[in-house]
Amino acid sequence: MTEASKSFLYAYLNNASPTGFESSGQQIWLDYLKPYIDEYIVDTYGTVVGVINGGTDATDQPPYKVVIEAHSDEISWFVNFISDDGYLYVRRNGGSDALIAPSMRVDLHTANGIVKGVFGWPAIHVRDLAKDVAPKVTDLFIDVGAQTRQEVEEMGIHVGTVCTFSDGLFELNNRYYVGRALDNRMGGFMIAEVARLLKENKIRLPYTLYIVNAVQEEIGLRGAEMIARRLKPDLAIITDVTHDTQSPKYDKKEQGDLKAGGGPVICYGPAVQNKVRDFIIQVAQENEIAFQRQAVSRSTGTDTDSFAYASEGSASALISLPLKYMHTTVETVHRDDVQAVIKLIYETLLAVKGNEDFRYLK
C-alpha cells in the first residue's frame, strides 16, 4: 500500500455513503481511480464504472468484457417522525441493527450540512432490568438538542433525512482495520487498488475491464442489477464481505469455519459459476495465495446474484473478505486479507485471456 492509497482508504471509509445517497463517496472513489483508467461511466442512480481498454469504436474495442465489482453503500437510518418535543424517530435504510443503536452518535445529513445527534436511552437506574429486552426500531429515538419540532425543522431536519453512525476508521494492534461501512467500501478500495496495480505495472489486457462500484446493494442488490443489464459482461468477479466465525456467538456448524487472517473466501453456491470458481482457485494455488471456502444456500446475498442472473446471465464468482461484527460500527478485517484479495483479483485478471467460454455444455 502506498501513502496515497492509504490516504484514499481513510478518506473513503470515513466518508458517509448511505444507501441511496452514495454520491459523495462515489466522487472520492472516482477521483482516486481516474489516473488508472481510460474512461468512466456513471449511471442514473450513481453506480460508477471505470473502464480500461475500452476502445474508441466497435472495430477497436475488444469484444470480451470482464467486470470486477464491489458495492459502495452503507446501512443507515431515515427520520420517520418528529415529536412535538423535538425527538426524532427512525426507520431502517438497509439492515441497520437496533440493538447497537442506543447511546451511539449520529450524523444527520441535511441540505445545510451535517447536524450532530445521539441515540438516547433511559439510564440503567430507571429501568426494570428484569424486564429489559432488545430494543426494537420503534423504541429508538435521536436527540439533537432541540426542544420543539419547529427547532428541529429549523436545523434542516425533516422526515426522510438520512442518518449515519459517526464512527471512523482506525487500526487495531497493527493487524486489523476497524470501523463502520467496511461492508463494503473496503471492497471498493480493493478493486481500485487492482486498477492502480494494472496501470503502474503497465499491463495491457486482452479484453475490456470494467471496475464497478455499485450503489444500493444493502436494499436488494439494485445497483448491480441495473449496471449488469447495461454492461452484460462475459465474466464478473465480485468482492464483498463475509462473516468471520471465530469470535464468540457464532456456530461453525451453521455459519462455517472462516477466519479473519485466513485469506480470501471463495464461495460455492448456485449463483457462482463453477468453472469460474475453479479458475480462481487455480490462480490462488499457482500464486500461493492462501484461501478459504464457503458454501451458501440458494443465493450468495451479494451482487454476485445480480450479475449471475441479470439479462442473459454472466459467468460470475464471489471472492469475499472475512469480517468480524458485520453491520456494527466496529466492523473488523485483517490487513493481510485485504492485500490477499487485491492480489488474487489482480492475478486472476492477468490469467484471463479474453476468449474463455465458461459454459458447462458446448
Helices and strands as residue ranges (DSSP letters): H 3-14, H 23-33, G 34-36, E 39-42, E 48-52, E 65-71, E 76-82, E 87-93, G 98-100, E 105-110, E 113-119, G 124-126, G 129-131, G 137-139, E 142-143, H 149-154, E 162-165, E 170-172, E 176-179, H 182-200, E 208-214, H 222-231, E 235-243, H 252-255, E 265-268, H 274-286, E 292-295, H 303-309, E 315-323, E 331-334, H 335-351
